[in-house]
Amino acid sequence: MSIFAGARKSDLKILAVELGETVIDSHKLKDLKKMILTSKECDEESVKEWLNTIINERKVREENEIRKEEIAERRRQDEIEIAERRRQEKIEHRKQEYEERKRKEEQDYEERKRKEEKEYEERKRKEEYEERKRKDEMEFELPKIRLGAEVMPRICANSVDNFCCIYGELTFAAKEKITSPVVKKAYHLYFGCKIGNQDKDWAPYVLC
């Protein structure tokens, strides 16, 4: 009959129960229709309205369920997007940390390099200064050495036995301390050292 148009088995079950019929799960669709039509409460017009109400309520429930499912799906998608965004943010944060650490390491390396270069330049300048100073001192002492080389043999010939010059180097042999102030002064001029600072009566023994 047309009163059952658009009705589902679940709708007919509800209608049959409301009409006072006993319904079990094994009842088929045709059994439910027959049960409704043979019910003493059956009035085609009222049953049709009643069934339409049941169908509309079912549709509303289904729509609500669909909306709930859609809302749940959107929420699930939002959670997925949020999780993915957080994951990307963590990746970006780690990337920034890596870049910052790399930049700092490069800065530290450049700073150490500049410091080492500066220390090298300072050391080089100091060595050059010491070298120039040494050369200046040598140039300053050279006339004294030459003077000593000219004076010492003559002085030693008169003051100390066995004084001699060999291969341009001044050596002497003595069996007693040098006491002559003239010899001491000449020796100091030649070798650029101060004889007698520790002990005024001391003079070195250098044997040929």
C-alpha positions in Angstrom: 0.0 0.0 0.0 1.0 3.6 -0.6 1.1 4.3 3.2 4.4 2.4 3.4 6.1 4.5 0.7 9.6 5.6 1.9 9.4 3.5 5.1 12.2 1.3 6.2 12.0 -1.9 8.3 13.1 0.0 11.4 10.2 2.5 10.8 7.7 -0.3 10.5 9.0 -1.9 13.7 8.5 1.3 15.6 5.0 1.7 14.2 4.1 -1.9 15.0 5.2 -1.5 18.6 3.3 1.7 19.0 0.2 -0.1 17.6 0.6 -2.6 20.4 2.0 -5.4 18.4 4.9 -7.7 19.6 7.9 -7.4 17.4 10.9 -9.7 17.2 14.1 -9.4 15.2 13.2 -12.3 13.0 10.2 -10.5 11.5 10.6 -9.6 7.9 9.4 -6.5 6.1 6.3 -8.1 4.7 5.5 -9.6 8.2 5.6 -6.1 9.7 3.4 -4.6 6.9 0.8 -7.4 7.4 1.0 -6.9 11.2 0.3 -3.2 10.9 -2.6 -3.6 8.4 -4.3 -6.3 10.4 -3.9 -4.4 13.7 -7.2 -3.4 15.3 -5.7 0.1 15.8 -5.1 0.4 12.0 -6.6 3.4 10.5 -5.1 4.1 7.1 -5.1 7.9 7.4 -3.8 8.0 11.0 -1.3 5.2 10.3 0.0 7.2 7.3 0.5 10.3 9.4 2.0 8.3 12.2 4.4 6.6 9.9 5.4 9.9 8.3 6.2 11.2 11.7 8.3 8.2 12.5 10.1 8.6 9.1 10.7 12.3 9.6 12.1 11.7 13.1 14.4 9.1 11.7 15.6 11.4 9.0 16.2 14.1 11.6 18.2 11.6 13.7 20.2 10.6 10.6 20.9 14.2 9.7 22.0 14.8 13.2 24.2 11.8 13.1 25.6 12.9 9.8 26.3 16.4 11.2 27.9 14.8 14.2 30.1 12.7 12.0 31.0 15.7 9.9 31.8 17.7 13.0 33.9 14.8 14.3 35.6 14.4 11.0 36.4 18.2 10.8 37.7 18.0 14.4 39.8 15.0 13.5 41.1 16.8 10.4 41.8 19.9 12.5 43.7 17.8 15.0 45.7 16.3 12.2 46.4 19.7 10.8 47.4 21.1 14.2 49.7 18.1 14.8 51.2 18.5 11.4 51.7 22.3 12.0 53.3 21.6 15.3 55.6 19.1 13.8 56.5 21.6 11.1 57.1 24.2 13.7 59.4 21.9 15.7 61.3 21.1 12.5 61.6 24.8 11.7 62.6 25.5 15.3 65.3 22.8 15.2 66.4 24.1 11.8 66.7 27.6 13.3 68.6 26.3 16.3 71.0 24.5 13.9 71.5 27.6 11.8 72.0 29.7 15.0 74.5 27.1 16.3 76.3 27.0 13.0 76.4 30.8 12.8 77.8 31.0 16.3 80.4 28.3 15.6 81.4 30.2 12.5 81.6 33.4 14.5 83.7 31.7 17.2 86.0 30.2 14.5 86.5 33.6 12.9 87.1 35.2 16.3 89.7 32.5 17.2 91.2 33.0 13.8 91.4 36.7 14.2 92.9 36.3 17.7 95.5 33.8 16.5 96.4 36.1 13.6 96.7 39.0 16.0 98.8 37.0 18.3 101.0 35.8 15.4 101.4 39.4 14.2 102.2 40.5 17.7 104.7 37.7 18.1 106.2 38.4 14.7 106.5 42.2 15.5 108.1 41.3 18.8 110.6 38.9 17.1 111.4 41.5 14.4 111.9 44.1 17.2 114.2 41.8 19.1 116.1 41.0 15.9 116.5 44.7 15.1 117.5 45.3 18.7 120.0 42.5 18.5 121.4 43.8 15.2 121.6 47.4 16.6 123.4 46.1 19.6 125.8 44.1 17.4 126.4 47.2 15.2 126.9 49.3 18.3 129.3 46.7 19.9 131.2 46.0 16.6 133.5 49.1 16.9 134.3 48.0 20.5 135.2 44.5 19.3 137.4 45.9 16.6 139.0 48.2 19.0 139.6 45.4 21.4 141.0 43.2 18.6 143.5 45.9 17.9 144.3 46.8 21.5 144.3 43.4 23.2 147.4 41.9 21.6 149.5 44.9 22.4 148.2 45.1 26.0 148.5 41.4 26.5 152.0 41.2 25.1 153.1 43.6 27.9 150.8 42.3 30.7 150.0 38.6 30.4 152.0 35.8 28.9 150.6 33.5 26.2 148.0 35.9 24.9 147.2 35.2 21.2 144.7 35.8 18.4 143.6 32.7 16.4 141.4 32.8 13.3 140.0 36.2 14.2 138.9 35.0 17.7 140.7 36.3 20.8 141.8 33.7 23.3 144.4 33.7 26.1 146.1 31.4 28.5 147.1 32.5 31.9 148.2 30.7 35.1 147.0 33.4 37.4 144.1 35.8 37.8 144.1 38.9 35.6 144.7 41.8 37.9 145.7 44.5 35.5 142.8 47.0 35.1 144.0 47.8 31.6 143.7 44.1 30.6 140.3 43.8 32.2 139.0 46.9 30.4 140.4 45.6 27.0 138.8 42.2 27.6 135.5 43.8 28.4 135.6 45.9 25.2 136.3 42.9 23.1 133.8 40.4 24.4 131.1 42.9 25.5 130.9 41.5 29.0 131.7 43.0 32.4 134.4 41.2 34.1 134.4 41.4 37.8 130.8 42.4 38.5 130.3 39.4 40.8 133.7 39.6 42.2 136.0 42.5 41.6 139.1 40.3 41.9 137.7 37.6 39.5 138.9 37.1 36.0 138.2 34.0 33.8 140.8 31.4 32.8 140.6 30.6 29.1 143.2 28.0 28.1 144.5 27.9 24.5 
